[in-house]
Amino acid sequence: MTPATEPTLRPRSAFLDPADSVPIASLVWRDEAQVTGRVRSMRVWPVGDVASLECVLVDDTGGVSVAFLGRATIAGIGPGTRMTVAGRVGSRRERLAFLNPIYTLSPPA
């Protein structure tokens, strides 16, 4: 591949800027995306023998599942937490979902 045809990879950052987020309603399956919203609900569900944390993240346009496989809890994440997540949009139970995304917690308002 020549440098002009090589795919450009976005660097992964420890900090996600909420200003770069798109509305949740605009998410498309298998695209990379970044969204910001509030955690509406949380639950722990088993995947095989391992517990996994699932949050529903909402903004003014809709909601999306955010799953952290192999984690029963994550410090700082709870109902009402404002957070930004980024990754590839997949699906879980026929709904759009982020699986093990990178994330940044926003300070409480």
Secondary structure, DSSP 4 states (H G I P E B T S, - for coil): --TTTSPPPPPP-SS--GGG---GGG--TT-EEEEEEEEEEEEEEEETTEEEEEEEEEETTEEEEEEETT-S--TT--TT-EEEEEEEEEEETTEEEEES-EEEEPPP-
